[in-house]
Amino acid sequence: MPAPELVIFDCDGVLVDSEIIASRVEARVLTEAGFEITPEELASRYAGLTFKDILLSIEENAEAPLQATLIDRAESEVDRKVRKDVKAIDGVHEAVARIPLPKCVCSNSSHDRVEAMLTRTQLLSLFNGHIYSALETPTRQPKPAPDVFLYAAEKMGAKPENCFVIEDSVHGIAGAKAAGMRVIGFTGGSHIQPGHADLLMEAGAETVIHRFQDLIAVLAALTEWTEDA
């Protein structure tokens, strides 16, 4: 790989500790609708998916029809909670600020939600407005489809093979790998369960970090390793 051209960050569970908030809301909504599930179970099985795709997966595997109105209800409650309570992941401000490369955010969440969370956590200015939501791509296909990653690379003028992606979910890693990008797994969010790092490696992450203090060194090491290979 030549010198990296772009570093792409997932938002939920990577930049901000929002996955645990969403999991609690969505688990409660599902349980009240008759599909009992804990926030931990939901995060383990479905982290990185939109709530719509979570519903579709549950209906397919459990043969339990769920009302589509649950989507609007869950999304509205998650929006309200994250705008009020979300916090930045420890060490993320310093790590992102130190990256001497173009950087952007690729998320399955809406642009408005991502912008609100990054504003609340004082991260927005570090990305110079480069936020890409899967909902705003031409196809509107969320991760694990590669579309949002490819869309961001095109907009940022980077070749996919020269991009690094920081992801906390198996579905996100699948999308980044399908886009032809290199992936670093991240396990620093509150929603992460034991054994998750192994799942990220199995999904295609080249390595996994638990804290942002290690990101700069890992990016440098992976770049040097490829150049020497």
N, C-alpha and C positions, 0 to 999 in steps of 0.2 A: 504493500500500500504506500503510495506517495504520502507526503505530509497531509494530515487530516485537513479537510476544508470546512467541516461543520460538525458541531456537537449538538445533538438533539436530546432534549429532556422530556420525558413524560412528566405530567403534572401531579395527578393524584397519587399519593404514596411515595413520590420521589422528591418533588419540590416542596409540597405541602402535605401535612399529615391528615388528609381528608378521607382516605379510604375507610378508616375506622369509624368516622362519623357517618359516612354513607352506608356502611354495612349495618350499623345499629338501626338506622332509619328503615332501610330496606328489609331487614330481617323482621322488624316489628310489623311492617305493612304486610309482608307475606304471611306471617304467623296469624295475624288478625283475619287474613283472607282464607285461612284454613290449611296453609302449607307451613307447618312448624319447622323453623330453622333458627339456629343461633347466629349472632353476628360473626362468630369465629368460623362456623361452618360456611357461611356465605362468602366470607373473605377468602377462605381457603379454596373453595370451588370456583368462584366466579369473579375474583378480583380482575379488573382490567376490562370487563365487559360492560356494555350499557345495560341499564335496567330492563330495557325492552328485550335484549338478547338473553338476559337472565330468565325472564318470564318464558321466553320461547324454549329455552333449554329445560326448564322445570316441567313445562307442559309435555314436551317430547319424551322425557325420561320417566316422569311420574304419572303421565296420562291424567294430569289434574288440570282441567281448564281453569284459567284465571282471567278475571275481567281486565280488559285493556285499560279501563279507567284507573287501574292501580299505577300505571306508568306516570300519568300526570300527578297523581297524589304523591308518589314517592319522589319524583323530581322536584316538585314544589317544596316538600319538606326538607330534602337534602339541600336545595338552594338556600333556604332560610337558615339552616343550621350551619353550613360552612361559611356563609357570609358573616355569621355572628361569632363562631367559635374556632375556625380553622387557625392552625399555627404552622409556621415554617418548620421544616425538618432541621434538626440541629446541624449547624456548620454549613448550611447550603449557601448563605449569602457570601461567605468568604470564598468558598470553592468556585462558585459561578463567576464571581468577580475576577478571580485569578486566571481564568481560562483565556488565553490570548488568541482566540479563534472566534469566528462567527458562531452564534448559538441561537437556538430557537426552542419553542415548546410545541410538542405534538400530543394532542389529547383527544380522547373520546368524549370528554365533557364539552358543553357548549362554550363558544368564545366568551360570552358574557360571564359565565361562571368562572372560567379560568382567569379572566381579567380581574374579576372581583376578588378572587382568592389571592392572586399575586399582588394586587393593590393592598389588601389587608395585611399581608405579610412583608410588604416593602421589597418585593422581588421584581415587580413589573419593569422598573427602569433598567434592570440588568439585561433585558431581552429586546430593548428598543422597539417594542411593538410587534416582534416576530412571534405571534401566537397563531397556531394552525389547529383548528378543530376539524375532526373527521366529518362533522355535520356540515361543514362549509366547503368541502371538496366537491369537484364535479360529480363524483359517484355517490357521495354521502355514505360510503361504506366504512364502518368503524373497524378498529383493530378487532380481530387478528388479520384483517385485510391490510395489505401494505400501502393502501392508497394515500393515507395522510402523510406517511413518511416520504413517499415519492413526490407528492405535491409540495411538501416543504422544501425538499432538496431542489426541485425545479425553481421554486420561487427564490431560494437563497443562492442559486447559481452554483450548486455543488453536485458532483457526481455521487450517486448513491454509494458506490464502493469506497468513497473517501469520507464517509460519514460515520461517526460514533453515536450510538444511542444509549441512553441511560434509562433502564426500565425495571420495574418491580414485579411485573406480572408475566406469567407464561404466555398469555394471549398477546401482550405487547411485544414480547421477544419474538414470537412467531411472525408478527407483522413486520418487524424490523428485518428479520432474517429473509423473509420473502421479498423485501425491497432490496436485498443485496447489501445490507449494511452490517457493520460490526456492532456487537452489543456488550455492554457491561451491566450485569445484574446489580440490583440494589435492594438491600434488606433492612433498611433503617427505619421503616415506617412502623407505627404501633400495631398495624393489622397483621404483621408478618408472624407466621406460625413456625414452630420447629420443623426443620427439614426443607424449608422453602428454598434455601440456597441451592440444594441439590436439584430441585425441580427447575430452577432457572438455568442451571448448567445443562441439564438434560434437554431443555428447550432450545439451547444454542448460545447461551451467553459464554463469552470467552473467559470471563472471570466474574466474581461477585464481590462487592464491597458492602460493608455494613455501616460505614461512616464516611461522610464527605471529606474528611481530612485526608483520605487516601486517594481521592479521585485524580488529582493532578499527577501524582507519581504513577498511577496505574495507566493513565492515558499516555504518558511518556514511555513507559515500559512497553506497552502494546505496540506503539508506533515504531519504536526501535527494534522490537522483536521481528516485526514484519519486514522492515527494511533490511535486516541482517539475514532473514530466512532465505 
